[in-house]
Amino acid sequence: MSDTDTEELEKEESDKSALDMVGDAHDDADFDEFGEEDGSTRILNQDEIDSLLGFDDEESMLDETSGVMALINSAMVNYERLPMLDIVFDRLVRLMSTSLRNLTSDNVEVSLDQVSTVRFGDYMNSIPLPAMLSVFKAEEWDNHGLLVTDSALIYSIVDVLLGGRKGTPAIRIEGRPYTTIETKLVERMVQVTLSDLSSAFDPLSPVSFTLDRMETNPRFATITQSGNACVLARLRVDMGDRGGRIEVIIPYATLEPIRELLLQMFMGEKFGRDSIWENHLTQELYQTDVQLQAVLGEKTLPLNDLLNWKIGTQIVFNTYVEDELELRCGDVPMFKGPVGQKQGNIAVKVDKYIPPENEEEL
């Protein structure tokens, strides 16, 4: 045996032993990790399961859901699009800018961040505390809404109304409830906001929003069931270096009385009239040709008799000369009148109108 054959034999034995070692290690891994020989299945860990279901703590915001929760919430998020609400809240932003400037005697800028749809329970669980929750009532709609003022805006409005220096951010004091003075000052701002919200809805439907109560605990500010869909408008209020957020949440049940108006694409869509088109359509309808059929007589015969008809066969009807004939438009009876002759032609005089028997014929 040559040296070359010896080297090839040793190489084959080394390759075989290496394959055996890899196979043993693979079998051990299969038994150790999965407890079975099939290594095609893979078990997800808890972090991967939470990420799939959308329960990741880092992405627990309302507008950043993923996984199965996003699929569940999609039916609610696309519950119904109300185009007129965007116009209403745009009017609210303009009105609030002027009203808050008059209230604070300061340069106030109000901007609309987002108009979205959320479940009431999910939103209440996401409110950063401390906050001031103002429950208001829509008198004409006989239902309620919620206005949430965050702590940054509360301390900012208190600082501005009590003469705080410009350019100095409001000092936030943690660990204590809001005082009576702070609550009353925020209540003044809420009253102004609700008045502007009423004015924003006036071109669409007159409504009066009145403050019902103010709460600091979300549990006491429940106005609807947790699973009900609500419209959420996030407003940003800036007063120089100070400011915060106002969030208006209105349940769909509250907006139900004006739902048809909110579905409009623009103001007055359902009430506008085009007289030119109406007159043109009316003139064209008057020129439409309508065929009337005068029924001289009707008789029901067996099919066997009908097949035995020949040229010259006479059919006897139970109609007399003095009987009134029926005029039909299609299959709908319209008029009745006596029959006669005029200028050598058979004529029927319209004498009676036959009212329709039901609405379908009308």
Buried (B, 14 or more C-beta within 10 A) or exposed (E): EEEEEEEEEEEEEEEEEEEEEEEEEEEEEBEEEBEEEEEEEEEEEEEEEBBBBBBBEEBEEBEEBBBEBEEEBEEBBEBEEBEBBBBBBEBBBEBBBEBBBEBBEBEBBBEBEEBBBBBBBBBBEEBEEBBBBBBBBBEBBEBBBBBBBBBBBBBBBBBBBEEBEEEEBBEEEEEEEBEEEBBEBBBEBBBBBBBBBBBBBEBBBEBBBEBBEBBBEBEEBBBBEEEBBBBBBBBBBBBBEBBBBBBBBBBBBBBEBBEEBBBBEEEEEEEEEEEEEEEEEEEEEEEEEEEEBBEEEEEEEEEEEEEEEEEEEEEEEEBEEEBBBBBBEEEEBBBBBBBEEEEEEEEBEEEEEBEEEEEEEE
